[in-house]
Amino acid sequence: MKDKSSKKCKTQKSVYYLGIVSFIASVTCLVILYLRIDDSGLKNTISASLAASSFFFASVGVVLTTIGKCNLPSFKIGDHD
C-alpha cells in the first residue's frame, strides 16, 4: 500500500522539472558569457546582464527544485484521508 504523504501532484512534479530547466538556463548563460568575454569584456552591459541572468536562473532553480522535492500537504477541502 502506498503512503499518501509521499504522493506528489502534477503541479509539484512540473515545478521540479521547471527548476531543472532553470539550472540549464543558468549554465547556458554562463557558457554564452564565457564565449563573449573576449569580444566585449566584463564591463560591458551584455556581460553584466548575462551574469545577472545566470544568478537569477540558478536562484529560481534552487527554489523550484526545493518546492518540487518537499512533502507538501493537500489543501483540498474535505480531503481528510
N, C-alpha and C positions, 0 to 999 in steps of 0.2 A: 504494500500500500504506500502510495506517495505521500510525502509530507506537504501539506498545503502551504506551509510557511516558506518553502523554497521555490514555489511556483512563481514564475516571472510572467508579467503580462506582455503583450506585443509592444506596447509603448516603451516599456523598460528595456526590452531587447533592442528595439530600434535606436534608443538613446545610447546604448552601449556601442552599437556599430557606428553611430554618428561620431562618437568620441574617438574611435579608431580612425575614421576618415579625417577628423580634425588633426590627429597626430601626423597623418600622412601629409596633410596640407602644410603643417608646420615644417616638416622635413623638406617638402618641396620648396617652400620659401627660402629655407637655408641654402639649398642647392642652387637656386637661382641667384641668391645673394653672393654665393661663392663664385659663380661663373661671371657675374657682372662686376666684381670688386676691382678687377684690373682696369676696366674701362672707366668706371665712374668714381671709384674711391669710396671711402667710408663716410665722407662729409656730404655726399650727395643726398638729396631728399628721397630719391628712389631707394637707395641703400637703407636709409633710416626707416622708410616705410616697410621694406621687406623684413627688416629686423623686428619692427614692432608687430607686424602681421604674424611672424613666426612665434613670438612670445604670446600673442593673443590666442592663436590656434592651439598652442601647447597648453595654455591655461584652460581653455574650453575643453580640450581633450581630457585633462585631469578631472575636471568637474563631471563631465558626461560619463566617463567610464566608472567613476565612483558611484554615481547615481545608478548606472546600469548594473553594477555588481552588488549593491547593498540590498538588504531584505526589507522592502517597503511593505507596510500593511495595506490591506484593501480598505478603501474609504467608501465602499458602496453601502448604501442604507439598506438595512435588512439582511445583510450577509453576516450572520453570527456563527457560521460553522467553523 
